[in-house]
């Protein structure tokens, strides 16, 4: 209609009397721009948002990605055409650096059809207006007042005088547009090096087709990982809609692998949990798989021993169970205990999501032996005090009272002495009668009950030692 940015409302109503007016909502504008930036990740994982009103723009680094669409011109054409489908008029330019690409996209009429800039473009940059440098309004007005309207005029001036009068930013902006200085873009999402792109020949509008095409994309992803002898631990699948929207799902495996059967089952669980929340809009036309965490698959030595084979199969079944539960109810709701190299019982394990499964095998084997020999199956959150009759000075309990019930001890192991964690780091020596010392005993009563008790301190010190029950089983 001829209405442009910067026109007043009265001027707009002269051009179009029935024009509709709405309150400006910057937050909604920014959310819409973020949505478009996420949608533009279909072209490259490096996509940055420029939300400077009125110069809204997306900077997409297509280095090494243009060949996926048969060249840079096809990328620009696809961007312009897809934006037209969602009623957004876009201009696009491609250059060796983001600053000059931005300048030509805004200040060259050919950018409406997609402008490719190759070779030496310094002469073309010289005739661009100084507003293409993205300077502050006051700086632009000062330059205009001096009769400086083109970038080429600024380049011919001494650098020292420009810095002294207008600041270093002006010189940096000039260097950037000519490619003498690199402008780093800030991607809207973390860049993932390994991406599987699956283009669709039709738009998906139902769950059955979505699951079918997702399985095809997973086959591509697993084949790619197998060739490089790597296994994926965590992946993220992004679904791109025709109308500029995206939605994602993530899946985590209990162990790194490139088995398509496992990943298809995991994604199936995730899709089932969000099936009622998926909005297909006008259809999904692209699926990207981002491999967020992976590692080299090392050959695993196996044995012909039946017990060893059964153990491996049991571990595999447990991993599949953890994956299934984590996918359906959330990984934060499925936990396991990780063994820690610490002799203090309450510090020897840590709760973590079961799906992470990043335990140190050597420590795990070491701790497994300790737990089997010297640790009970269950520990109390807080040790509870008990009344004990025991031999002095360091004998095991003969009888104790716990919760008003008396227990007679039938047998007990020899004491295991443990030093509690020190509160002050400078302490190098602990006196023999310190309360920091614990002597642990595993005892069994005449009725077959097993308890894990300890004495804090020693007899003969200034204060009498106290006994506690710490676990059972």
Secondary structure, DSSP 8 states (H G I E B T S, - for coil): ----TT--HHHHHHH-TT-------HHHHHHHHHHHHHHGGGT-S-EEEEEETTEEEEEE--TTTGGGGTSHHHHHHHHHHHHHHTT-----EE-SSHHHHHHHHHH-GGGGG-EE--S--HHHHHTSBGGGG---HHHHHHHHHTT--BHHHHHTS-HHHHHHHH-HHHHHHHHHHTTSS-----BSS---S-EEEEEEEEEE-SHHHHHHHHHHHHHHHHHHHHHTTEEEEEEEEEEEETTS-EEEEEEEEEEEE--HHHHHHHHHHHHHHHGGG---TT-EEEEEEEEEEEEE-------S-HHHHHHHHHHHHHHHHHHHHHHHH-GGG-EEEEE-S-SSGGGSEEEEETTT----HHHHHHHHHHHHHH--SEEEEEEEEEEEEE-TTT--EEEEEETTEEEEEEEE---EEEE---SSTT-----TT-TTEEEEEEEEETTS-EEEEEEES-TTSSS--EEEEEEE-
